[in-house]
């Protein structure tokens, strides 16, 4: 086996995405982003509720 055959054996073909695949990937990414944002807001609200309203009146 020569060097040229060896180098071509390890090449990875670049995937060709269809417009439908790109659209579905964008939709999936947006769903993940919205879910993450909702979890962040939920954790923030739960933290504020657990700390109560007097969190700003604590002694420094």
PDBQT receptor file of N, H, CA, C and O in Angstrom, charges set to zero:
ATOM      1  N   UNK A   1       0.852  -1.174   0.000  1.00  0.00    +0.000 N 
ATOM      2  CA  UNK A   1       0.000   0.000   0.000  1.00  0.00    +0.000 C 
ATOM      3  C   UNK A   1       0.901   1.242   0.000  1.00  0.00    +0.000 C 
ATOM      4  O   UNK A   1       1.827   1.334   0.806  1.00  0.00    +0.000 OA
ATOM      5  N   UNK A   2       0.634   2.189  -0.894  1.00  0.00    +0.000 N 
ATOM      6  H   UNK A   2      -0.118   2.114  -1.548  1.00  0.00    +0.000 HD
ATOM      7  CA  UNK A   2       1.454   3.395  -0.917  1.00  0.00    +0.000 C 
ATOM      8  C   UNK A   2       0.841   4.476  -0.017  1.00  0.00    +0.000 C 
ATOM      9  O   UNK A   2      -0.257   4.308   0.515  1.00  0.00    +0.000 OA
ATOM     10  N   UNK A   3       1.564   5.576   0.141  1.00  0.00    +0.000 N 
ATOM     11  H   UNK A   3       2.455   5.713  -0.291  1.00  0.00    +0.000 HD
ATOM     12  CA  UNK A   3       1.124   6.633   1.063  1.00  0.00    +0.000 C 
ATOM     13  C   UNK A   3      -0.171   7.302   0.604  1.00  0.00    +0.000 C 
ATOM     14  O   UNK A   3      -0.981   7.709   1.437  1.00  0.00    +0.000 OA
ATOM     15  N   UNK A   4      -0.372   7.418  -0.682  1.00  0.00    +0.000 N 
ATOM     16  H   UNK A   4       0.286   7.088  -1.359  1.00  0.00    +0.000 HD
ATOM     17  CA  UNK A   4      -1.578   8.076  -1.176  1.00  0.00    +0.000 C 
ATOM     18  C   UNK A   4      -2.820   7.266  -0.811  1.00  0.00    +0.000 C 
ATOM     19  O   UNK A   4      -3.825   7.839  -0.389  1.00  0.00    +0.000 OA
ATOM     20  N   UNK A   5      -2.766   5.961  -0.965  1.00  0.00    +0.000 N 
ATOM     21  H   UNK A   5      -1.950   5.496  -1.307  1.00  0.00    +0.000 HD
ATOM     22  CA  UNK A   5      -3.893   5.111  -0.587  1.00  0.00    +0.000 C 
ATOM     23  C   UNK A   5      -4.156   5.194   0.909  1.00  0.00    +0.000 C 
ATOM     24  O   UNK A   5      -5.307   5.218   1.343  1.00  0.00    +0.000 OA
ATOM     25  N   UNK A   6      -3.094   5.236   1.690  1.00  0.00    +0.000 N 
ATOM     26  H   UNK A   6      -2.159   5.216   1.337  1.00  0.00    +0.000 HD
ATOM     27  CA  UNK A   6      -3.211   5.302   3.151  1.00  0.00    +0.000 C 
ATOM     28  C   UNK A   6      -3.882   6.606   3.584  1.00  0.00    +0.000 C 
ATOM     29  O   UNK A   6      -4.722   6.588   4.484  1.00  0.00    +0.000 OA
ATOM     30  N   UNK A   7      -3.534   7.727   2.969  1.00  0.00    +0.000 N 
ATOM     31  H   UNK A   7      -2.851   7.741   2.238  1.00  0.00    +0.000 HD
ATOM     32  CA  UNK A   7      -4.124   9.007   3.361  1.00  0.00    +0.000 C 
ATOM     33  C   UNK A   7      -5.596   9.086   2.958  1.00  0.00    +0.000 C 
ATOM     34  O   UNK A   7      -6.396   9.669   3.690  1.00  0.00    +0.000 OA
ATOM     35  N   UNK A   8      -5.968   8.519   1.823  1.00  0.00    +0.000 N 
ATOM     36  H   UNK A   8      -5.318   8.046   1.229  1.00  0.00    +0.000 HD
ATOM     37  CA  UNK A   8      -7.368   8.556   1.389  1.00  0.00    +0.000 C 
ATOM     38  C   UNK A   8      -8.237   7.636   2.247  1.00  0.00    +0.000 C 
ATOM     39  O   UNK A   8      -9.441   7.857   2.377  1.00  0.00    +0.000 OA
ATOM     40  N   UNK A   9      -7.642   6.634   2.813  1.00  0.00    +0.000 N 
ATOM     41  H   UNK A   9      -6.664   6.454   2.707  1.00  0.00    +0.000 HD
ATOM     42  CA  UNK A   9      -8.405   5.703   3.640  1.00  0.00    +0.000 C 
ATOM     43  C   UNK A   9      -8.937   6.383   4.903  1.00  0.00    +0.000 C 
ATOM     44  O   UNK A   9      -9.972   5.981   5.435  1.00  0.00    +0.000 OA
ATOM     45  N   UNK A  10      -8.228   7.417   5.385  1.00  0.00    +0.000 N 
ATOM     46  H   UNK A  10      -7.387   7.743   4.953  1.00  0.00    +0.000 HD
ATOM     47  CA  UNK A  10      -8.619   8.076   6.628  1.00  0.00    +0.000 C 
ATOM     48  C   UNK A  10      -9.412   9.356   6.412  1.00  0.00    +0.000 C 
ATOM     49  O   UNK A  10      -9.722  10.051   7.380  1.00  0.00    +0.000 OA
ATOM     50  N   UNK A  11      -9.748   9.684   5.176  1.00  0.00    +0.000 N 
ATOM     51  H   UNK A  11      -9.496   9.120   4.390  1.00  0.00    +0.000 HD
ATOM     52  CA  UNK A  11     -10.541  10.876   4.917  1.00  0.00    +0.000 C 
ATOM     53  C   UNK A  11     -11.981  10.644   5.341  1.00  0.00    +0.000 C 
ATOM     54  O   UNK A  11     -12.529   9.553   5.189  1.00  0.00    +0.000 OA
ATOM     55  N   UNK A  12     -12.577  11.698   5.877  1.00  0.00    +0.000 N 
ATOM     56  H   UNK A  12     -12.131  12.584   6.001  1.00  0.00    +0.000 HD
ATOM     57  CA  UNK A  12     -13.978  11.640   6.278  1.00  0.00    +0.000 C 
ATOM     58  C   UNK A  12     -14.748  12.559   5.352  1.00  0.00    +0.000 C 
ATOM     59  O   UNK A  12     -14.409  13.733   5.201  1.00  0.00    +0.000 OA
ATOM     60  N   UNK A  13     -15.771  12.027   4.742  1.00  0.00    +0.000 N 
ATOM     61  H   UNK A  13     -16.047  11.074   4.865  1.00  0.00    +0.000 HD
ATOM     62  CA  UNK A  13     -16.569  12.820   3.809  1.00  0.00    +0.000 C 
ATOM     63  C   UNK A  13     -17.390  13.850   4.586  1.00  0.00    +0.000 C 
ATOM     64  O   UNK A  13     -17.960  13.541   5.632  1.00  0.00    +0.000 OA
ATOM     65  N   UNK A  14     -17.440  15.059   4.069  1.00  0.00    +0.000 N 
ATOM     66  H   UNK A  14     -16.976  15.309   3.220  1.00  0.00    +0.000 HD
ATOM     67  CA  UNK A  14     -18.236  16.111   4.679  1.00  0.00    +0.000 C 
ATOM     68  C   UNK A  14     -19.711  15.820   4.414  1.00  0.00    +0.000 C 
ATOM     69  O   UNK A  14     -20.102  15.586   3.270  1.00  0.00    +0.000 OA
ATOM     70  N   UNK A  15     -20.527  15.832   5.460  1.00  0.00    +0.000 N 
ATOM     71  H   UNK A  15     -20.210  16.022   6.389  1.00  0.00    +0.000 HD
ATOM     72  CA  UNK A  15     -21.948  15.534   5.238  1.00  0.00    +0.000 C 
ATOM     73  C   UNK A  15     -22.623  16.654   4.449  1.00  0.00    +0.000 C 
ATOM     74  O   UNK A  15     -22.293  17.830   4.601  1.00  0.00    +0.000 OA
ATOM     75  N   UNK A  16     -23.550  16.272   3.627  1.00  0.00    +0.000 N 
ATOM     76  H   UNK A  16     -23.819  15.317   3.503  1.00  0.00    +0.000 HD
ATOM     77  CA  UNK A  16     -24.338  17.235   2.858  1.00  0.00    +0.000 C 
ATOM     78  C   UNK A  16     -25.729  17.253   3.481  1.00  0.00    +0.000 C 
ATOM     79  O   UNK A  16     -26.453  16.258   3.449  1.00  0.00    +0.000 OA
ATOM     80  N   UNK A  17     -26.090  18.412   4.054  1.00  0.00    +0.000 N 
ATOM     81  H   UNK A  17     -25.502  19.220   4.080  1.00  0.00    +0.000 HD
ATOM     82  CA  UNK A  17     -27.358  18.531   4.754  1.00  0.00    +0.000 C 
ATOM     83  C   UNK A  17     -28.433  19.032   3.796  1.00  0.00    +0.000 C 
ATOM     84  O   UNK A  17     -28.209  19.955   3.013  1.00  0.00    +0.000 OA
ATOM     85  N   UNK A  18     -29.588  18.412   3.875  1.00  0.00    +0.000 N 
ATOM     86  H   UNK A  18     -29.770  17.663   4.511  1.00  0.00    +0.000 HD
ATOM     87  CA  UNK A  18     -30.714  18.916   3.096  1.00  0.00    +0.000 C 
ATOM     88  C   UNK A  18     -31.341  20.085   3.853  1.00  0.00    +0.000 C 
ATOM     89  O   UNK A  18     -31.082  20.283   5.040  1.00  0.00    +0.000 OA
ATOM     90  N   UNK A  19     -32.155  20.841   3.161  1.00  0.00    +0.000 N 
ATOM     91  H   UNK A  19     -32.366  20.681   2.197  1.00  0.00    +0.000 HD
ATOM     92  CA  UNK A  19     -32.815  21.986   3.803  1.00  0.00    +0.000 C 
ATOM     93  C   UNK A  19     -33.732  21.512   4.934  1.00  0.00    +0.000 C 
ATOM     94  O   UNK A  19     -33.847  22.182   5.960  1.00  0.00    +0.000 OA
ATOM     95  N   UNK A  20     -34.377  20.371   4.752  1.00  0.00    +0.000 N 
ATOM     96  H   UNK A  20     -34.284  19.827   3.919  1.00  0.00    +0.000 HD
ATOM     97  CA  UNK A  20     -35.255  19.811   5.793  1.00  0.00    +0.000 C 
ATOM     98  C   UNK A  20     -34.450  19.434   7.036  1.00  0.00    +0.000 C 
ATOM     99  O   UNK A  20     -34.891  19.694   8.156  1.00  0.00    +0.000 OA
ATOM    100  N   UNK A  21     -33.282  18.829   6.856  1.00  0.00    +0.000 N 
ATOM    101  H   UNK A  21     -32.924  18.618   5.946  1.00  0.00    +0.000 HD
ATOM    102  CA  UNK A  21     -32.442  18.462   8.001  1.00  0.00    +0.000 C 
ATOM    103  C   UNK A  21     -31.963  19.703   8.756  1.00  0.00    +0.000 C 
ATOM    104  O   UNK A  21     -31.932  19.711   9.987  1.00  0.00    +0.000 OA
ATOM    105  N   UNK A  22     -31.592  20.747   8.019  1.00  0.00    +0.000 N 
ATOM    106  H   UNK A  22     -31.618  20.740   7.019  1.00  0.00    +0.000 HD
ATOM    107  CA  UNK A  22     -31.153  21.982   8.667  1.00  0.00    +0.000 C 
ATOM    108  C   UNK A  22     -32.299  22.626   9.439  1.00  0.00    +0.000 C 
ATOM    109  O   UNK A  22     -32.101  23.128  10.546  1.00  0.00    +0.000 OA
ATOM    110  N   UNK A  23     -33.497  22.611   8.857  1.00  0.00    +0.000 N 
ATOM    111  H   UNK A  23     -33.657  22.203   7.958  1.00  0.00    +0.000 HD
ATOM    112  CA  UNK A  23     -34.674  23.177   9.520  1.00  0.00    +0.000 C 
ATOM    113  C   UNK A  23     -34.982  22.423  10.809  1.00  0.00    +0.000 C 
ATOM    114  O   UNK A  23     -35.255  23.036  11.841  1.00  0.00    +0.000 OA
ATOM    115  N   UNK A  24     -34.939  21.104  10.751  1.00  0.00    +0.000 N 
ATOM    116  H   UNK A  24     -34.717  20.606   9.913  1.00  0.00    +0.000 HD
ATOM    117  CA  UNK A  24     -35.228  20.293  11.942  1.00  0.00    +0.000 C 
ATOM    118  C   UNK A  24     -34.170  20.487  13.016  1.00  0.00    +0.000 C 
ATOM    119  O   UNK A  24     -34.481  20.483  14.207  1.00  0.00    +0.000 OA
ATOM    120  N   UNK A  25     -32.909  20.658  12.594  1.00  0.00    +0.000 N 
ATOM    121  H   UNK A  25     -32.657  20.661  11.627  1.00  0.00    +0.000 HD
ATOM    122  CA  UNK A  25     -31.836  20.878  13.564  1.00  0.00    +0.000 C 
ATOM    123  C   UNK A  25     -32.027  22.226  14.265  1.00  0.00    +0.000 C 
ATOM    124  O   UNK A  25     -31.834  22.329  15.476  1.00  0.00    +0.000 OA
ATOM    125  N   UNK A  26     -32.407  23.263  13.501  1.00  0.00    +0.000 N 
ATOM    126  H   UNK A  26     -32.563  23.180  12.517  1.00  0.00    +0.000 HD
ATOM    127  CA  UNK A  26     -32.668  24.580  14.100  1.00  0.00    +0.000 C 
ATOM    128  C   UNK A  26     -33.836  24.502  15.082  1.00  0.00    +0.000 C 
ATOM    129  O   UNK A  26     -33.783  25.092  16.161  1.00  0.00    +0.000 OA
ATOM    130  N   UNK A  27     -34.888  23.775  14.709  1.00  0.00    +0.000 N 
ATOM    131  H   UNK A  27     -34.931  23.295  13.833  1.00  0.00    +0.000 HD
ATOM    132  CA  UNK A  27     -36.045  23.625  15.596  1.00  0.00    +0.000 C 
ATOM    133  C   UNK A  27     -35.655  22.905  16.887  1.00  0.00    +0.000 C 
ATOM    134  O   UNK A  27     -36.079  23.289  17.977  1.00  0.00    +0.000 OA
ATOM    135  N   UNK A  28     -34.850  21.868  16.751  1.00  0.00    +0.000 N 
ATOM    136  H   UNK A  28     -34.505  21.556  15.866  1.00  0.00    +0.000 HD
ATOM    137  CA  UNK A  28     -34.401  21.117  17.924  1.00  0.00    +0.000 C 
ATOM    138  C   UNK A  28     -33.546  22.002  18.830  1.00  0.00    +0.000 C 
ATOM    139  O   UNK A  28     -33.690  21.966  20.052  1.00  0.00    +0.000 OA
ATOM    140  N   UNK A  29     -32.658  22.795  18.232  1.00  0.00    +0.000 N 
ATOM    141  H   UNK A  29     -32.541  22.824  17.240  1.00  0.00    +0.000 HD
ATOM    142  CA  UNK A  29     -31.818  23.692  19.015  1.00  0.00    +0.000 C 
ATOM    143  C   UNK A  29     -32.648  24.743  19.745  1.00  0.00    +0.000 C 
ATOM    144  O   UNK A  29     -32.363  25.069  20.898  1.00  0.00    +0.000 OA
ATOM    145  N   UNK A  30     -33.672  25.275  19.080  1.00  0.00    +0.000 N 
ATOM    146  H   UNK A  30     -33.904  25.010  18.144  1.00  0.00    +0.000 HD
ATOM    147  CA  UNK A  30     -34.531  26.261  19.733  1.00  0.00    +0.000 C 
ATOM    148  C   UNK A  30     -35.319  25.631  20.877  1.00  0.00    +0.000 C 
ATOM    149  O   UNK A  30     -35.511  26.264  21.915  1.00  0.00    +0.000 OA
ATOM    150  N   UNK A  31     -35.774  24.398  20.702  1.00  0.00    +0.000 N 
ATOM    151  H   UNK A  31     -35.618  23.883  19.859  1.00  0.00    +0.000 HD
ATOM    152  CA  UNK A  31     -36.490  23.712  21.779  1.00  0.00    +0.000 C 
ATOM    153  C   UNK A  31     -35.576  23.504  22.982  1.00  0.00    +0.000 C 
ATOM    154  O   UNK A  31     -36.006  23.684  24.122  1.00  0.00    +0.000 OA
ATOM    155  N   UNK A  32     -34.347  23.137  22.747  1.00  0.00    +0.000 N 
ATOM    156  H   UNK A  32     -33.998  22.991  21.822  1.00  0.00    +0.000 HD
ATOM    157  CA  UNK A  32     -33.384  22.961  23.841  1.00  0.00    +0.000 C 
ATOM    158  C   UNK A  32     -33.111  24.294  24.521  1.00  0.00    +0.000 C 
ATOM    159  O   UNK A  32     -33.044  24.360  25.749  1.00  0.00    +0.000 OA
ATOM    160  N   UNK A  33     -32.951  25.362  23.736  1.00  0.00    +0.000 N 
ATOM    161  H   UNK A  33     -33.005  25.308  22.738  1.00  0.00    +0.000 HD
ATOM    162  CA  UNK A  33     -32.676  26.689  24.301  1.00  0.00    +0.000 C 
ATOM    163  C   UNK A  33     -33.844  27.163  25.158  1.00  0.00    +0.000 C 
ATOM    164  O   UNK A  33     -33.631  27.687  26.251  1.00  0.00    +0.000 OA
ATOM    165  N   UNK A  34     -35.084  26.986  24.678  1.00  0.00    +0.000 N 
ATOM    166  H   UNK A  34     -35.258  26.560  23.790  1.00  0.00    +0.000 HD
ATOM    167  CA  UNK A  34     -36.253  27.410  25.459  1.00  0.00    +0.000 C 
ATOM    168  C   UNK A  34     -36.402  26.592  26.738  1.00  0.00    +0.000 C 
ATOM    169  O   UNK A  34     -36.778  27.130  27.780  1.00  0.00    +0.000 OA
ATOM    170  N   UNK A  35     -36.111  25.309  26.665  1.00  0.00    +0.000 N 
ATOM    171  H   UNK A  35     -35.805  24.872  25.819  1.00  0.00    +0.000 HD
ATOM    172  CA  UNK A  35     -36.182  24.463  27.856  1.00  0.00    +0.000 C 
ATOM    173  C   UNK A  35     -35.149  24.894  28.881  1.00  0.00    +0.000 C 
ATOM    174  O   UNK A  35     -35.449  24.973  30.072  1.00  0.00    +0.000 OA
ATOM    175  N   UNK A  36     -33.940  25.173  28.431  1.00  0.00    +0.000 N 
ATOM    176  H   UNK A  36     -33.696  25.109  27.463  1.00  0.00    +0.000 HD
ATOM    177  CA  UNK A  36     -32.887  25.634  29.329  1.00  0.00    +0.000 C 
ATOM    178  C   UNK A  36     -33.261  26.967  29.969  1.00  0.00    +0.000 C 
ATOM    179  O   UNK A  36     -33.067  27.155  31.170  1.00  0.00    +0.000 OA
ATOM    180  N   UNK A  37     -33.790  27.884  29.181  1.00  0.00    +0.000 N 
ATOM    181  H   UNK A  37     -33.947  27.731  28.205  1.00  0.00    +0.000 HD
ATOM    182  CA  UNK A  37     -34.205  29.182  29.713  1.00  0.00    +0.000 C 
ATOM    183  C   UNK A  37     -35.318  29.014  30.754  1.00  0.00    +0.000 C 
ATOM    184  O   UNK A  37     -35.310  29.678  31.790  1.00  0.00    +0.000 OA
ATOM    185  N   UNK A  38     -36.267  28.130  30.473  1.00  0.00    +0.000 N 
ATOM    186  H   UNK A  38     -36.274  27.590  29.631  1.00  0.00    +0.000 HD
ATOM    187  CA  UNK A  38     -37.365  27.884  31.424  1.00  0.00    +0.000 C 
ATOM    188  C   UNK A  38     -36.837  27.305  32.728  1.00  0.00    +0.000 C 
ATOM    189  O   UNK A  38     -37.304  27.680  33.803  1.00  0.00    +0.000 OA
ATOM    190  N   UNK A  39     -35.877  26.402  32.647  1.00  0.00    +0.000 N 
ATOM    191  H   UNK A  39     -35.498  26.097  31.773  1.00  0.00    +0.000 HD
ATOM    192  CA  UNK A  39     -35.292  25.836  33.871  1.00  0.00    +0.000 C 
ATOM    193  C   UNK A  39     -34.552  26.899  34.679  1.00  0.00    +0.000 C 
ATOM    194  O   UNK A  39     -34.628  26.908  35.908  1.00  0.00    +0.000 OA
ATOM    195  N   UNK A  40     -33.843  27.787  34.001  1.00  0.00    +0.000 N 
ATOM    196  H   UNK A  40     -33.782  27.780  33.003  1.00  0.00    +0.000 HD
ATOM    197  CA  UNK A  40     -33.129  28.863  34.703  1.00  0.00    +0.000 C 
ATOM    198  C   UNK A  40     -34.125  29.759  35.435  1.00  0.00    +0.000 C 
ATOM    199  O   UNK A  40     -33.917  30.103  36.599  1.00  0.00    +0.000 OA
ATOM    200  N   UNK A  41     -35.204  30.135  34.753  1.00  0.00    +0.000 N 
ATOM    201  H   UNK A  41     -35.373  29.855  33.808  1.00  0.00    +0.000 HD
ATOM    202  CA  UNK A  41     -36.221  30.976  35.381  1.00  0.00    +0.000 C 
ATOM    203  C   UNK A  41     -36.870  30.242  36.546  1.00  0.00    +0.000 C 
ATOM    204  O   UNK A  41     -37.093  30.834  37.602  1.00  0.00    +0.000 OA
ATOM    205  N   UNK A  42     -37.173  28.968  36.370  1.00  0.00    +0.000 N 
ATOM    206  H   UNK A  42     -36.991  28.487  35.512  1.00  0.00    +0.000 HD
ATOM    207  CA  UNK A  42     -37.776  28.177  37.444  1.00  0.00    +0.000 C 
ATOM    208  C   UNK A  42     -36.868  28.116  38.668  1.00  0.00    +0.000 C 
ATOM    209  O   UNK A  42     -37.336  28.318  39.789  1.00  0.00    +0.000 OA
ATOM    210  N   UNK A  43     -35.573  27.840  38.473  1.00  0.00    +0.000 N 
ATOM    211  H   UNK A  43     -35.193  27.676  37.563  1.00  0.00    +0.000 HD
ATOM    212  CA  UNK A  43     -34.640  27.781  39.599  1.00  0.00    +0.000 C 
ATOM    213  C   UNK A  43     -34.536  29.140  40.285  1.00  0.00    +0.000 C 
ATOM    214  O   UNK A  43     -34.454  29.208  41.511  1.00  0.00    +0.000 OA
ATOM    215  N   UNK A  44     -34.539  30.217  39.512  1.00  0.00    +0.000 N 
ATOM    216  H   UNK A  44     -34.606  30.163  38.516  1.00  0.00    +0.000 HD
ATOM    217  CA  UNK A  44     -34.472  31.556  40.088  1.00  0.00    +0.000 C 
ATOM    218  C   UNK A  44     -35.702  31.834  40.952  1.00  0.00    +0.000 C 
ATOM    219  O   UNK A  44     -35.582  32.305  42.083  1.00  0.00    +0.000 OA
ATOM    220  N   UNK A  45     -36.877  31.541  40.413  1.00  0.00    +0.000 N 
ATOM    221  H   UNK A  45     -36.975  31.158  39.494  1.00  0.00    +0.000 HD
ATOM    222  CA  UNK A  45     -38.117  31.792  41.147  1.00  0.00    +0.000 C 
ATOM    223  C   UNK A  45     -38.171  30.945  42.413  1.00  0.00    +0.000 C 
ATOM    224  O   UNK A  45     -38.545  31.450  43.472  1.00  0.00    +0.000 OA
ATOM    225  N   UNK A  46     -37.808  29.684  42.327  1.00  0.00    +0.000 N 
ATOM    226  H   UNK A  46     -37.504  29.274  41.468  1.00  0.00    +0.000 HD
ATOM    227  CA  UNK A  46     -37.823  28.819  43.508  1.00  0.00    +0.000 C 
ATOM    228  C   UNK A  46     -36.841  29.337  44.560  1.00  0.00    +0.000 C 
ATOM    229  O   UNK A  46     -37.143  29.316  45.753  1.00  0.00    +0.000 OA
ATOM    230  N   UNK A  47     -35.682  29.797  44.130  1.00  0.00    +0.000 N 
ATOM    231  H   UNK A  47     -35.437  29.814  43.160  1.00  0.00    +0.000 HD
ATOM    232  CA  UNK A  47     -34.699  30.337  45.070  1.00  0.00    +0.000 C 
ATOM    233  C   UNK A  47     -35.236  31.582  45.763  1.00  0.00    +0.000 C 
ATOM    234  O   UNK A  47     -35.102  31.712  46.980  1.00  0.00    +0.000 OA
ATOM    235  N   UNK A  48     -35.838  32.494  45.018  1.00  0.00    +0.000 N 
ATOM    236  H   UNK A  48     -35.947  32.388  44.030  1.00  0.00    +0.000 HD
ATOM    237  CA  UNK A  48     -36.399  33.705  45.615  1.00  0.00    +0.000 C 
ATOM    238  C   UNK A  48     -37.518  33.358  46.594  1.00  0.00    +0.000 C 
ATOM    239  O   UNK A  48     -37.596  33.942  47.675  1.00  0.00    +0.000 OA
ATOM    240  N   UNK A  49     -38.378  32.420  46.230  1.00  0.00    +0.000 N 
ATOM    241  H   UNK A  49     -38.315  31.945  45.352  1.00  0.00    +0.000 HD
ATOM    242  CA  UNK A  49     -39.478  32.026  47.115  1.00  0.00    +0.000 C 
ATOM    243  C   UNK A  49     -38.936  31.393  48.393  1.00  0.00    +0.000 C 
ATOM    244  O   UNK A  49     -39.430  31.682  49.483  1.00  0.00    +0.000 OA
ATOM    245  N   UNK A  50     -37.927  30.536  48.269  1.00  0.00    +0.000 N 
ATOM    246  H   UNK A  50     -37.526  30.302  47.384  1.00  0.00    +0.000 HD
ATOM    247  CA  UNK A  50     -37.366  29.888  49.450  1.00  0.00    +0.000 C 
ATOM    248  C   UNK A  50     -36.646  30.885  50.360  1.00  0.00    +0.000 C 
ATOM    249  O   UNK A  50     -36.704  30.755  51.583  1.00  0.00    +0.000 OA
ATOM    250  N   UNK A  51     -35.970  31.873  49.779  1.00  0.00    +0.000 N 
ATOM    251  H   UNK A  51     -35.923  31.979  48.786  1.00  0.00    +0.000 HD
ATOM    252  CA  UNK A  51     -35.272  32.866  50.597  1.00  0.00    +0.000 C 
ATOM    253  C   UNK A  51     -36.240  33.826  51.261  1.00  0.00    +0.000 C 
ATOM    254  O   UNK A  51     -35.940  34.366  52.326  1.00  0.00    +0.000 OA
ATOM    255  N   UNK A  52     -37.379  34.043  50.659  1.00  0.00    +0.000 N 
ATOM    256  H   UNK A  52     -37.622  33.604  49.794  1.00  0.00    +0.000 HD
ATOM    257  CA  UNK A  52     -38.388  34.925  51.224  1.00  0.00    +0.000 C 
ATOM    258  C   UNK A  52     -38.153  36.368  50.854  1.00  0.00    +0.000 C 
ATOM    259  O   UNK A  52     -37.194  36.705  50.161  1.00  0.00    +0.000 OA
ATOM    260  N   UNK A  53     -39.053  37.219  51.333  1.00  0.00    +0.000 N 
ATOM    261  H   UNK A  53     -39.832  36.945  51.896  1.00  0.00    +0.000 HD
ATOM    262  CA  UNK A  53     -38.997  38.625  50.993  1.00  0.00    +0.000 C 
ATOM    263  C   UNK A  53     -37.951  39.413  51.762  1.00  0.00    +0.000 C 
ATOM    264  O   UNK A  53     -37.611  40.525  51.360  1.00  0.00    +0.000 OA
ATOM    265  N   UNK A  54     -37.435  38.875  52.848  1.00  0.00    +0.000 N 
ATOM    266  H   UNK A  54     -37.711  37.971  53.175  1.00  0.00    +0.000 HD
ATOM    267  CA  UNK A  54     -36.492  39.613  53.678  1.00  0.00    +0.000 C 
ATOM    268  C   UNK A  54     -35.035  39.422  53.272  1.00  0.00    +0.000 C 
ATOM    269  O   UNK A  54     -34.135  39.778  54.033  1.00  0.00    +0.000 OA
ATOM    270  N   UNK A  55     -34.793  38.882  52.118  1.00  0.00    +0.000 N 
ATOM    271  H   UNK A  55     -35.524  38.594  51.499  1.00  0.00    +0.000 HD
ATOM    272  CA  UNK A  55     -33.418  38.627  51.696  1.00  0.00    +0.000 C 
ATOM    273  C   UNK A  55     -32.637  39.928  51.545  1.00  0.00    +0.000 C 
ATOM    274  O   UNK A  55     -31.423  39.940  51.750  1.00  0.00    +0.000 OA
ATOM    275  N   UNK A  56     -33.312  41.032  51.188  1.00  0.00    +0.000 N 
ATOM    276  H   UNK A  56     -34.298  41.022  51.022  1.00  0.00    +0.000 HD
ATOM    277  CA  UNK A  56     -32.610  42.303  51.014  1.00  0.00    +0.000 C 
ATOM    278  C   UNK A  56     -32.396  43.013  52.346  1.00  0.00    +0.000 C 
ATOM    279  O   UNK A  56     -31.592  43.942  52.412  1.00  0.00    +0.000 OA
ATOM    280  N   UNK A  57     -33.095  42.603  53.418  1.00  0.00    +0.000 N 
ATOM    281  H   UNK A  57     -33.749  41.848  53.364  1.00  0.00    +0.000 HD
ATOM    282  CA  UNK A  57     -33.005  43.274  54.717  1.00  0.00    +0.000 C 
ATOM    283  C   UNK A  57     -32.061  42.574  55.686  1.00  0.00    +0.000 C 
ATOM    284  O   UNK A  57     -32.123  42.825  56.890  1.00  0.00    +0.000 OA
ATOM    285  N   UNK A  58     -31.216  41.728  55.204  1.00  0.00    +0.000 N 
ATOM    286  H   UNK A  58     -31.166  41.524  54.227  1.00  0.00    +0.000 HD
ATOM    287  CA  UNK A  58     -30.306  40.993  56.100  1.00  0.00    +0.000 C 
ATOM    288  C   UNK A  58     -29.139  41.896  56.510  1.00  0.00    +0.000 C 
ATOM    289  O   UNK A  58     -28.759  42.797  55.762  1.00  0.00    +0.000 OA
ATOM    290  N   UNK A  59     -28.573  41.656  57.695  1.00  0.00    +0.000 N 
ATOM    291  H   UNK A  59     -28.881  40.925  58.303  1.00  0.00    +0.000 HD
ATOM    292  CA  UNK A  59     -27.416  42.458  58.119  1.00  0.00    +0.000 C 
ATOM    293  C   UNK A  59     -26.173  42.082  57.315  1.00  0.00    +0.000 C 
ATOM    294  O   UNK A  59     -25.957  40.916  56.985  1.00  0.00    +0.000 OA
ATOM    295  N   UNK A  60     -25.373  43.081  57.011  1.00  0.00    +0.000 N 
ATOM    296  H   UNK A  60     -25.548  44.029  57.279  1.00  0.00    +0.000 HD
ATOM    297  CA  UNK A  60     -24.146  42.826  56.273  1.00  0.00    +0.000 C 
ATOM    298  C   UNK A  60     -23.078  42.665  57.274  1.00  0.00    +0.000 C 
ATOM    299  O   UNK A  60     -21.923  42.438  56.914  1.00  0.00    +0.000 OA
TER     300      UNK A  60
